[in-house]
Structures are given as structure tokens and as C-alpha cells.
Amino acid sequence: MRFLGVTETCDLGSLYMRLVAEGHEVKVFVEEEGARGTMAGLVPRTEDWRAELDWVGCDGIILFEAVSEGYGALQDRLRAEGYRVVGGSAFGDRLENDRAYAQELLSGLGLRTAAVRHFEDAESGDAFLAACPGRYVLKFSGPDFASSDNYVGQRPDGADVRAMLAARFRARGGEPAPYILMDHVEGVEMGVGAYFDGEHFLAPACLDWEHKRFFAGDMGELTGEMGTVATFERTRKFFDLTLARIAPLLREHGHVGYVNLNTIVNADGIWPLEFTCRFGYPGFAVLEPLQAIAWGDLFEAMVRRSARSFASRPGFCVGIVLTTPPFPYTRKQVGEPVGLPVLFDGVLDDEDRRNLHYGEVGLDGGALVTSGLYGWTMVVTGSGRRIEAARRAAYERAGRVFVPGLRYRLDIGDRLIASDYAAVAGLGLFPEERDENSAADK
């Protein structure tokens, strides 16, 4: 089968490599000039994805990972023209980028939501914080903002949120920008995700626990993600209470792709925070070891709508993001070099290779080196029937990777093992299931 990848920075590089290894024909377009070295020599490239539409045809599959404004609507148009597209939709873009709209929609579907206020300028938000001091979460809307632009308030008087709000707008030269102030909710942060084929969610759904801050102990900048624990086991109840409720609207708008809903869970219930309506990085890599189906077969089942479920493996997967400078910033902000060697201690066997998910790397003279804009060098995974076993396997594998200046968190999964998983289980949200693969929406 033919696959055409449309990307900004080639975040799904290891997925394209898997498709090539499965025997598929692959061409990848990388829009961002600074990312042209990512996957160089590892995945076939094209300079113009539109020129490849005849090549991929209506029998192949176009994979969109790009999140630029208008790309969701573009995917909808391509589907209307008969192309088979997996990635997102205009509706998915709105769910992800218009935070106030998404919260209002979720509330209307019966989910418990925290109070949200929408603003466009610094002055109105500051006036609200002055009049109603408290802990709030500051989140900007739209694809032009990074995770590091958001801020989770720590002080009960809201002084830190006021300061961050002012700083963000100073950096923008005072230009208006949409953002929300959401009431802070204490609890366990976790996500639920599933593949949507245009009509139904495929079972099983997954549950995931992300680690978003740069340093161990949840300190430092908010990053895209530093590591994740995921499972397909005992997920049906949580899915039915949350993500399943959005299925009719996704069906109405023709969305085809992965959908994730991030939440906070406490004794009062499940509080939805935000959507990701596209492939997540490193989420796709963390799920791969638990999917007992090849990527090509999964995507074919999605575009043909030929299955309501897929085979999955039991247990947990732990993924660790290995980074190099300038992460968590970009080479547009910090002048760090590319081309650092990526080396491995010992001989890699097939299991090791299946659990190494290359990110911003490429070949230079036949040698694997760093590349790209961010320093997202790779994701290393490990799996096991228990979180502890998966964590141990992942860290043993990460310890065999050497790159000058390599950094990664050493506490992925620790709090989940110590308390968080038991806390959520104690709320009755992980009941035993006889058939996990029957958890599709009704």
C-alpha cells in the first residue's frame, strides 16, 4: 500500500519507518525548513505532497500530522474528493484549539467541567484575577502556542498567574490572543484515547498518564511531554464515561484519526481538561508495543471501516522521551548544533529495536545523528504486565543510549506506582472486563 505523510516537523518519523519495514511504499513531506534533516536517509521524502496525490491515489492513505491552521479543513476537502485520509478534521482542530468551546461542549454532554473564563487581552484577565483571587490554570488557544506558554497557578492569591499573563503579553508586544482562565482542580491527571474511523471508535481505548514537566518531581517548564505510562486494559468504563460521548459529533463531522481527552480525576468525578484530535507525540510510540496489529493494517481498517476492534497486548507500556539541547526550546530561539552522534551500548536485538522510536535524527554519511528543531531525539519504551516491570525495561533500554548532552526524567511512572493508580482504582473506574476489545461506542 502507498502512504503519503504530510508533516511540519516529521514527528511520526518512527511510524513511517515501521510502514517501510512492513513493505509499504512511503513518501513524506516535511514543511518546516529547520526539520528537513529529520529522518533524512531513513524515510523516502518528497518536496511537494500535492504533486504526489496521483501517486498515492484513492487506494492509498494520506497521513496528516500537521496542526497548522486550516489543515483540518484541508483534510475534510481531500476526503470529499475521494482520498483516504487519517489524521484530523476541522472539527477536531476546533475542539483542540478553541478551549472555551470544547469545555462548553463537554458540559453540554453531561461531563463535569471546571469553571472557565475566556479572554482576548491581558487587561481583562488581570482585572478578573484582581477581583477573584485564587488558583487558576492559564491556557492559550490556537496552534500558534506551545505547551510552555501555558501556566498552572500555584499561589492561592493568583499573583503568579497575573505575573505570567503579563509576561506572555509583553512577549507578544501586547497583541490580542485568545486564552482561558480555568479553575484549578486537584487530583490525578490522566488521559483516555482511541482511534476513530469516521463512524465509530475502535476498541480498546487506552488510558495514559503523561509527565509534562521538564524535570523530575514535576519541576520546570511545561513541555509537550517527557514520558508516559499507557495501557489498553480495564479501560472501558472510563471510556464510556468520557470520550465515548463525543462519538456522534465526530461522526457528524467525518473525523478520522486518534482522539485523546486529558482529565483530572478525584473523589468528585472526572474533570475533562483538553482534547488532542490528531496523532500525539510521543503517544503513538508509547501505544505501539501494546498494539498487536501492524500500523498499515490498523490504518487500512480505519479507512475501510472494516473492524470495530483490534488486538492489543495486556499490561502497561512506559515511554521515556530522550532529549538534547535546545529542548524544551527550539533552534529558532537557541543556537544549538545538529549532527551529534547517536550511539548504543552493546548489540541491539529485535526487541530493542522495536522499542526504540527515532525522533529528530537522520543519517549523515551512514551514521545516525541528531537533527531537527527541538531536540526530541527519540522515545524509548518498555512493557510488562505491571507498571514496575514496564518501567524497569524502559530505563534499562534508555541507559544504553548515548548522545552528547542527553537528558531525560528518571521518575516516569514513580507516582503512578506509589499512589495515583491505586487512587483512581479505588474510585471504581477500573473494573475487570471479560472482553476489552468490545469497548467501542454504542
C-alpha positions as CSV (number, residue, x, y, z in Angstrom):
1,M,0.0,0.0,0.0
2,R,1.1,3.6,-0.6
3,F,1.3,6.1,2.3
4,L,1.9,9.8,1.9
5,G,2.9,11.7,5.1
6,V,2.1,15.4,5.4
7,T,4.1,16.8,8.2
8,E,5.5,20.0,9.7
9,T,8.5,18.6,11.6
10,C,8.2,14.9,10.9
11,D,7.2,13.9,14.5
12,L,5.9,10.5,13.3
13,G,9.3,9.5,11.8
14,S,9.5,6.1,13.6
15,L,5.9,5.3,12.4
16,Y,7.0,5.9,8.8
17,M,10.0,3.7,9.3
18,R,7.7,0.9,10.6
19,L,5.5,1.3,7.5
20,V,8.5,0.9,5.3
21,A,9.6,-2.1,7.2
22,E,6.2,-3.6,6.7
23,G,6.7,-3.4,3.0
24,H,4.6,-0.4,2.2
25,E,5.6,2.4,-0.2
26,V,6.1,5.7,1.8
27,K,6.7,9.3,0.9
28,V,7.0,12.0,3.5
29,F,6.7,15.8,3.1
30,V,8.4,18.0,5.7
31,E,7.2,21.6,5.6
32,E,9.5,23.2,8.2
33,E,12.9,24.1,6.7
34,G,14.7,23.5,10.0
35,A,13.3,20.0,10.2
36,R,14.5,18.9,6.7
37,G,17.2,16.8,8.3
38,T,14.8,14.7,10.4
39,M,14.6,11.1,9.1
40,A,17.0,12.0,6.3
41,G,18.2,8.8,4.7
42,L,15.8,6.8,6.8
43,V,12.4,7.5,5.1
44,P,11.7,8.5,1.5
45,R,10.9,12.2,1.0
46,T,9.0,14.4,-1.4
47,E,9.4,18.1,-1.8
48,D,5.7,18.7,-2.7
49,W,3.0,16.5,-1.2
50,R,0.3,17.8,-3.6
51,A,2.3,16.6,-6.5
52,E,2.1,13.1,-5.0
53,L,-1.7,12.9,-5.0
54,D,-1.8,11.0,-8.2
55,W,0.9,8.7,-6.8
56,V,-1.0,7.9,-3.6
57,G,-4.4,7.8,-5.3
58,C,-7.7,6.9,-3.8
59,D,-6.4,3.4,-2.8
60,G,-3.5,4.7,-0.7
61,I,-3.6,6.6,2.6
62,I,-2.6,10.1,3.4
63,L,-1.4,10.6,7.0
64,F,-1.6,14.1,8.3
65,E,0.3,15.1,11.5
66,A,0.4,18.8,10.7
67,V,-1.6,21.0,13.1
68,S,-1.2,24.4,11.2
69,E,-4.4,26.4,10.9
70,G,-6.5,25.2,8.0
71,Y,-5.1,21.7,7.8
72,G,-8.1,20.1,9.4
73,A,-10.4,21.7,6.8
74,L,-7.9,20.6,4.1
75,Q,-8.3,17.0,5.2
76,D,-12.0,17.3,5.0
77,R,-11.8,18.5,1.4
78,L,-9.4,15.7,0.5
79,R,-11.9,13.2,1.9
80,A,-14.7,14.8,-0.1
81,E,-12.6,14.3,-3.2
82,G,-12.3,10.6,-2.5
83,Y,-8.9,10.4,-0.8
84,R,-8.4,8.2,2.2
85,V,-7.1,10.5,5.0
86,V,-6.1,9.7,8.6
87,G,-5.2,12.5,11.0
88,G,-7.8,15.0,12.0
89,S,-10.6,17.3,10.8
90,A,-11.8,20.9,11.0
91,F,-14.0,19.9,13.9
92,G,-11.1,18.2,15.7
93,D,-9.0,21.4,15.2
94,R,-11.7,23.4,16.9
95,L,-12.0,21.0,19.8
96,E,-8.3,21.2,20.4
97,N,-7.7,24.9,19.7
98,D,-10.8,26.6,21.0
99,R,-10.6,25.6,24.6
100,A,-13.7,27.5,25.8
101,Y,-15.8,25.9,23.0
102,A,-14.6,22.4,24.0
103,Q,-15.4,23.0,27.6
104,E,-18.9,24.2,26.8
105,L,-19.5,21.3,24.5
106,L,-18.3,18.8,27.1
107,S,-20.5,20.3,29.8
108,G,-23.5,20.0,27.4
109,L,-22.7,16.3,27.0
110,G,-23.0,15.9,30.8
111,L,-19.4,15.8,31.8
112,R,-18.3,17.7,34.9
113,T,-16.3,20.8,33.9
114,A,-14.3,23.3,35.9
115,A,-15.4,27.0,35.6
116,V,-13.8,28.6,32.5
117,R,-13.5,32.3,31.6
118,H,-12.4,33.4,28.1
119,F,-10.4,36.5,27.4
120,E,-8.6,38.1,24.5
121,D,-6.3,40.7,26.2
122,A,-4.1,41.0,29.3
123,E,-6.1,43.8,31.0
124,S,-9.4,41.9,31.2
125,G,-7.8,38.8,32.6
126,D,-5.8,40.7,35.1
127,A,-8.9,42.6,36.2
128,F,-10.7,39.3,36.8
129,L,-7.8,37.9,38.8
130,A,-7.6,41.0,40.9
131,A,-11.3,40.8,41.7
132,C,-11.4,37.0,42.2
133,P,-8.1,35.8,43.6
134,G,-7.4,32.1,43.6
135,R,-5.6,29.2,41.8
136,Y,-6.2,29.2,38.1
137,V,-4.8,27.5,35.0
138,L,-3.8,29.8,32.2
139,K,-4.1,28.2,28.7
140,F,-3.8,29.9,25.4
141,S,-5.9,28.8,22.5
142,G,-4.8,28.0,18.9
143,P,-2.0,26.1,17.1
144,D,0.5,29.0,17.4
145,F,1.0,28.5,21.1
146,A,3.3,25.9,22.7
147,S,2.8,23.9,25.9
148,S,5.4,26.2,27.6
149,D,3.1,29.2,27.0
150,N,0.5,27.8,29.5
151,Y,0.9,28.0,33.2
152,V,-0.6,26.1,36.2
153,G,-1.1,28.5,39.1
154,Q,0.4,27.7,42.4
155,R,-0.4,30.6,44.7
156,P,-3.8,30.9,46.3
157,D,-3.9,34.6,45.7
158,G,-3.3,34.2,41.9
159,A,-0.3,36.6,41.9
160,D,1.8,34.1,39.9
161,V,-0.8,33.8,37.2
162,R,-1.2,37.6,36.9
163,A,2.6,37.8,36.5
164,M,2.7,35.1,33.9
165,L,-0.2,36.6,32.0
166,A,1.5,40.0,31.9
167,A,4.8,38.4,30.8
168,R,3.2,36.4,27.9
169,F,1.5,39.5,26.5
170,R,4.7,41.6,26.9
171,A,6.4,39.0,24.8
172,R,3.7,39.4,22.1
173,G,4.0,43.1,22.1
174,G,0.6,43.5,23.7
175,E,-1.2,41.9,20.7
176,P,-4.5,40.2,21.5
177,A,-4.6,36.5,21.8
178,P,-7.4,34.1,23.0
179,Y,-6.9,32.4,26.3
180,I,-8.8,30.9,29.2
181,L,-8.5,31.0,33.0
182,M,-9.8,27.7,34.3
183,D,-10.4,26.9,38.0
184,H,-7.6,24.7,39.3
185,V,-8.8,21.2,40.1
186,E,-6.8,18.9,42.4
187,G,-6.5,15.2,41.6
188,V,-4.8,12.6,39.3
189,E,-4.2,13.8,35.8
190,M,-4.8,11.1,33.2
191,G,-6.0,10.8,29.6
192,V,-8.2,8.5,27.6
193,G,-7.7,8.0,23.9
194,A,-9.0,5.9,21.0
195,Y,-8.9,5.7,17.2
196,F,-12.0,7.0,15.4
197,D,-12.7,5.6,11.9
198,G,-15.2,8.3,10.8
199,E,-18.2,6.4,12.3
200,H,-17.0,4.6,15.5
201,F,-14.2,4.4,18.0
202,L,-12.2,1.3,17.6
203,A,-11.8,-0.8,20.8
204,P,-10.0,-0.9,23.0
205,A,-9.5,2.6,24.2
206,C,-6.3,3.4,26.1
207,L,-5.6,5.1,29.4
208,D,-2.5,7.2,29.8
209,W,-0.6,9.1,32.4
210,E,1.6,11.8,31.0
211,H,4.6,13.6,32.6
212,K,4.7,17.1,31.1
213,R,7.3,19.0,33.1
214,F,10.9,19.1,32.1
215,F,12.5,17.9,35.4
216,A,11.9,15.0,37.8
217,G,9.5,15.8,40.6
218,D,7.3,17.8,38.1
219,M,9.5,20.8,38.2
220,G,10.5,23.2,35.4
221,E,8.9,24.1,32.1
222,L,5.8,22.5,30.7
223,T,6.9,20.5,27.7
224,G,5.0,18.6,25.1
225,E,5.7,15.5,27.2
226,M,8.7,13.9,28.9
227,G,7.2,10.4,29.4
228,T,4.0,8.4,29.6
229,V,2.5,5.2,31.1
230,A,-0.2,3.7,29.0
231,T,-2.5,0.6,29.0
232,F,-5.3,-0.9,27.0
233,E,-6.5,-3.0,30.0
234,R,-9.6,-2.2,32.0
235,T,-10.4,1.0,30.1
236,R,-14.0,0.5,29.1
237,K,-15.7,2.2,32.0
238,F,-13.5,5.3,31.9
239,F,-14.0,5.5,28.1
240,D,-17.8,5.1,28.3
241,L,-17.9,7.9,30.9
242,T,-15.9,10.3,28.8
243,L,-14.6,10.0,25.3
244,A,-17.5,7.8,24.0
245,R,-19.9,10.7,24.4
246,I,-18.2,12.7,21.7
247,A,-18.6,9.9,19.1
248,P,-21.8,11.3,17.5
249,L,-20.3,14.7,16.9
250,L,-17.0,13.2,15.4
251,R,-19.2,11.0,13.1
252,E,-21.2,14.1,12.0
253,H,-18.0,15.9,11.1
254,G,-16.2,13.0,9.4
255,H,-13.2,12.9,11.7
256,V,-10.8,10.0,11.1
257,G,-7.8,9.7,13.4
258,Y,-6.7,9.4,17.0
259,V,-8.6,11.4,19.7
260,N,-7.4,11.9,23.3
261,L,-9.1,13.6,26.2
262,N,-7.0,14.8,29.1
263,T,-8.7,14.8,32.5
264,I,-8.3,15.3,36.2
265,V,-9.8,12.6,38.4
266,N,-10.8,13.0,42.1
267,A,-13.5,11.9,44.5
268,D,-15.9,14.3,42.9
269,G,-15.6,12.7,39.5
270,I,-13.8,13.1,36.1
271,W,-13.0,16.6,35.0
272,P,-12.1,17.0,31.3
273,L,-9.3,19.4,30.5
274,E,-8.4,19.4,26.8
275,F,-8.5,17.4,23.6
276,T,-5.8,16.2,21.3
277,C,-7.5,15.4,18.0
278,R,-4.6,14.1,16.0
279,F,-1.6,11.8,16.5
280,G,0.1,12.6,19.7
281,Y,3.9,12.5,20.1
282,P,5.2,10.5,21.9
283,G,1.7,9.0,22.5
284,F,1.7,7.0,19.2
285,A,5.1,5.5,20.1
286,V,4.1,4.5,23.7
287,L,1.0,2.7,22.3
288,E,2.8,0.8,19.6
289,P,4.3,-2.0,21.8
290,L,0.8,-2.7,23.1
291,Q,-0.9,-2.9,19.7
292,A,-0.9,-6.4,18.4
293,I,-1.5,-5.1,14.8
294,A,0.8,-3.6,12.2
295,W,0.4,0.1,11.6
296,G,-0.6,-0.5,8.0
297,D,-3.3,-2.9,8.9
298,L,-4.7,-0.6,11.6
299,F,-4.9,2.4,9.2
300,E,-6.4,0.2,6.5
301,A,-9.1,-1.0,8.9
302,M,-9.8,2.6,9.8
303,V,-10.3,4.0,6.3
304,R,-12.3,0.9,5.2
305,R,-14.3,0.9,8.5
306,S,-13.9,-2.9,8.4
307,A,-13.4,-3.6,12.1
308,R,-14.8,-2.3,15.4
309,S,-11.8,-3.5,17.4
310,F,-8.1,-4.5,17.1
311,A,-6.0,-7.0,19.0
312,S,-4.0,-5.5,21.9
313,R,-1.4,-6.8,24.4
314,P,-2.0,-7.0,28.1
315,G,-0.2,-4.9,30.7
316,F,1.4,-1.5,30.5
317,C,3.9,0.4,28.4
318,V,6.3,3.1,29.8
319,G,7.7,5.6,27.3
320,I,10.7,7.9,28.1
321,V,11.5,10.9,25.9
322,L,15.2,11.3,25.4
323,T,16.1,14.9,24.6
324,T,19.1,17.0,23.7
325,P,19.6,20.8,23.7
326,P,17.9,23.1,22.8
327,F,14.9,21.3,24.1
328,P,12.5,22.4,25.6
329,Y,13.1,25.4,23.3
330,T,13.8,25.5,19.5
331,R,16.8,26.2,17.4
332,K,14.9,29.3,16.3
333,Q,15.4,30.5,19.9
334,V,18.6,28.9,20.9
335,G,21.5,28.2,18.6
336,E,22.4,24.6,19.4
337,P,24.1,22.4,16.8
338,V,22.7,19.4,15.0
339,G,24.7,16.4,13.9
340,L,25.6,15.0,17.3
341,P,26.3,11.2,17.2
342,V,23.6,8.8,18.4
343,L,25.2,5.7,19.8
344,F,24.1,2.5,21.6
345,D,26.0,0.3,24.1
346,G,26.1,-3.3,23.1
347,V,24.3,-5.1,20.3
348,L,20.6,-4.2,19.8
349,D,18.3,-7.2,19.3
350,D,14.9,-7.2,17.6
351,E,13.1,-6.4,20.9
352,D,15.4,-3.4,21.5
353,R,14.8,-2.1,18.0
354,R,11.0,-2.4,18.4
355,N,11.2,-0.3,21.5
356,L,13.4,2.5,20.0
357,H,11.3,5.1,18.3
358,Y,13.5,7.6,16.5
359,G,12.5,11.2,16.7
360,E,14.7,14.1,15.4
361,V,17.5,12.0,14.0
362,G,18.8,11.3,10.5
363,L,21.7,9.7,8.7
364,D,24.9,11.7,7.8
365,G,27.5,9.7,5.9
366,G,25.7,6.5,7.1
367,A,25.9,7.4,10.8
368,L,22.9,8.2,12.9
369,V,23.0,11.8,14.2
370,T,20.7,14.4,15.8
371,S,18.6,16.7,13.6
372,G,15.5,18.9,13.7
373,L,14.2,21.9,15.5
374,Y,13.6,20.8,19.1
375,G,15.9,18.1,20.4
376,W,13.2,15.4,20.6
377,T,15.8,12.8,19.9
378,M,13.9,9.6,20.5
379,V,11.4,7.7,22.6
380,V,12.4,4.5,24.4
381,T,9.7,2.1,25.6
382,G,9.4,-0.9,27.8
383,S,6.4,-3.1,28.5
384,G,5.2,-5.6,31.1
385,R,2.2,-7.0,32.9
386,R,2.8,-4.5,35.8
387,I,3.9,-0.8,35.7
388,E,7.0,-1.6,37.6
389,A,8.2,-4.2,35.1
390,A,7.5,-1.9,32.1
391,R,9.3,1.0,33.9
392,R,12.4,-1.2,34.6
393,A,12.5,-2.4,30.9
394,A,12.3,1.1,29.6
395,Y,15.0,2.5,31.8
396,E,17.4,-0.4,31.1
397,R,17.0,0.4,27.4
398,A,17.4,4.1,27.9
399,G,20.6,3.6,29.8
400,R,22.1,2.1,26.6
401,V,21.6,5.2,24.5
402,F,24.4,7.8,24.3
403,V,24.2,11.2,22.8
404,P,26.3,14.2,24.0
405,G,24.2,16.3,26.3
406,L,21.4,13.7,26.5
407,R,18.7,14.4,29.2
408,Y,15.6,12.5,30.4
409,R,13.5,12.3,33.5
410,L,14.3,9.4,35.9
411,D,10.9,9.3,37.6
412,I,8.5,8.3,34.9
413,G,5.8,6.2,36.5
414,D,7.0,6.6,40.1
415,R,4.0,8.5,41.4
416,L,1.6,6.3,39.5
417,I,3.1,3.2,41.1
418,A,3.2,4.8,44.6
419,S,-0.3,6.2,44.8
420,D,-2.1,7.5,41.7
421,Y,-3.1,4.3,40.1
422,A,-4.5,2.9,43.3
423,A,-6.3,6.2,44.0
424,V,-8.2,6.1,40.7
425,A,-8.8,2.3,41.0
426,G,-10.3,3.0,44.4
427,L,-12.9,5.1,42.8
428,G,-14.2,2.1,40.9
429,L,-13.1,3.3,37.5
430,F,-11.0,0.2,36.5
431,P,-13.4,-2.8,36.8
432,E,-12.4,-6.1,35.4
433,E,-13.6,-6.8,31.9
434,R,-14.3,-10.1,30.1
435,D,-13.6,-8.7,26.6
436,E,-11.6,-5.5,26.4
437,N,-12.0,-5.3,22.7
438,S,-15.7,-4.7,23.0
439,A,-15.4,-1.2,24.3
440,A,-16.5,0.6,21.2
441,D,-19.0,3.3,21.3
442,K,-22.7,2.3,21.1
